[in-house]
């Protein structure tokens, strides 16, 4: 991985990196411009899921990217063998034909 030096805009190479957490890695970079010689640290973070893992780690909680269709992901996950145990019924919003993002509340359900 390469990044540009924030000072001279030359390319800098990663010389080392350290895993801070499973989702965060700190990189140590050196500018390739000998006249600049800047060394610096940067962080690389995993921040969202584009396509779900086939072997998910339950301790890793990543939001789905907004472009991923939730229903498609739920169907893909339901087909995975690990999903066959302790399955919950789908929420109303996950059922076919549910195209609303609004939450409808029954007034009687809110009454004490």
Backbone torsions as a table, in degrees:
resi	resn	phi	psi	omega
1	UNK	NA	140.2	177.9
2	UNK	-125.6	152.3	173.8
3	UNK	-136.9	162.3	175.5
4	UNK	-88.5	143.1	175.4
5	UNK	-65.2	131.4	-178.8
6	UNK	-68.6	-14.4	-178.6
7	UNK	-94.6	-59.9	-174.2
8	UNK	-98.7	-7.3	179.0
9	UNK	69.6	10.7	173.4
10	UNK	-76.7	164.6	177.8
11	UNK	-71.6	145.0	174.9
12	UNK	-122.3	143.8	179.4
13	UNK	-106.1	147.2	174.8
14	UNK	-74.8	126.9	178.5
15	UNK	-100.9	-27.5	-179.2
16	UNK	-161.3	163.5	174.9
17	UNK	-152.2	155.8	-179.1
18	UNK	-134.0	132.9	175.7
19	UNK	-78.4	118.2	178.7
20	UNK	-86.7	-48.1	174.1
21	UNK	-140.5	172.7	177.2
22	UNK	-61.0	-19.1	-179.3
23	UNK	-109.6	-0.4	-176.1
24	UNK	-135.5	131.0	178.5
25	UNK	-129.5	132.7	177.1
26	UNK	-97.0	130.0	-177.8
27	UNK	-109.1	143.8	175.7
28	UNK	-115.0	122.0	-172.4
29	UNK	-119.6	154.4	177.8
30	UNK	-129.4	128.6	177.8
31	UNK	-67.5	137.4	-179.7
32	UNK	-79.7	-12.9	178.7
33	UNK	-80.2	108.8	-176.7
34	UNK	-60.9	-30.8	179.5
35	UNK	-69.9	-25.9	179.8
36	UNK	-87.9	-59.2	177.0
37	UNK	68.4	15.6	-178.1
38	UNK	-67.0	133.0	170.1
39	UNK	-118.2	139.4	-174.9
40	UNK	-153.6	167.6	178.7
41	UNK	-114.8	148.5	177.0
42	UNK	-139.4	165.2	179.0
43	UNK	-122.2	138.7	174.0
44	UNK	-115.7	125.0	-176.4
45	UNK	-122.4	136.6	171.0
46	UNK	-85.8	120.3	-170.7
47	UNK	-121.1	-10.6	177.3
48	UNK	-164.1	161.6	-179.7
49	UNK	-98.3	129.2	175.3
50	UNK	-96.3	-35.7	175.8
51	UNK	-144.6	126.0	-175.3
52	UNK	-60.7	149.8	177.8
53	UNK	-71.9	146.1	174.0
54	UNK	-80.0	-14.7	178.1
55	UNK	-131.9	68.1	-173.8
56	UNK	-67.1	145.9	174.6
57	UNK	-96.9	117.2	-175.9
58	UNK	-62.0	-19.4	-180.0
59	UNK	-82.6	-10.0	179.5
60	UNK	-97.2	118.3	-179.6
61	UNK	-114.7	106.0	179.4
62	UNK	-122.1	135.6	176.3
63	UNK	-71.7	153.9	174.5
64	UNK	-77.1	143.9	175.0
65	UNK	-62.4	142.8	-178.1
66	UNK	-57.1	-25.9	-177.8
67	UNK	-77.5	-13.0	-179.1
68	UNK	-78.8	128.5	179.1
69	UNK	-78.5	119.7	-174.2
70	UNK	-58.7	-42.0	-177.7
71	UNK	-62.6	-41.3	178.9
72	UNK	-62.5	-41.2	179.8
73	UNK	-66.2	-43.2	179.5
74	UNK	-60.8	-40.6	178.7
75	UNK	-65.7	-41.4	178.4
76	UNK	-63.2	-43.0	-180.0
77	UNK	-67.7	-34.7	179.9
78	UNK	-66.7	-29.0	179.0
79	UNK	-77.5	-14.5	-178.1
80	UNK	-74.4	137.8	-176.2
81	UNK	-56.6	-35.2	-178.7
82	UNK	-67.2	-21.4	-178.6
83	UNK	-78.6	-7.4	-175.8
84	UNK	-76.9	-11.4	178.6
85	UNK	-105.3	142.0	177.2
86	UNK	54.2	43.1	179.1
87	UNK	-78.9	139.5	174.0
88	UNK	-96.7	150.9	176.6
89	UNK	-65.7	150.3	-178.5
90	UNK	-66.5	146.8	175.3
91	UNK	-68.7	158.3	-179.1
92	UNK	-54.2	-39.1	-177.6
93	UNK	-67.8	-19.5	-179.1
94	UNK	-91.1	-7.6	-179.7
95	UNK	-78.4	149.7	179.2
96	UNK	-56.3	138.3	178.6
97	UNK	92.7	-11.2	178.4
98	UNK	-84.6	104.4	-175.6
99	UNK	-115.2	17.4	-177.1
100	UNK	-109.5	146.4	175.2
101	UNK	-98.9	-6.2	-178.0
102	UNK	-81.7	149.1	177.8
103	UNK	-102.9	120.1	177.7
104	UNK	-93.8	132.9	-177.8
105	UNK	-120.4	130.9	176.0
106	UNK	-79.6	124.2	-177.5
107	UNK	-60.0	-34.0	-179.9
108	UNK	-67.2	-30.1	-179.2
109	UNK	-71.4	-22.7	-179.2
110	UNK	-89.4	-14.3	-177.5
111	UNK	-67.5	140.8	-179.2
112	UNK	-70.6	NA	NA
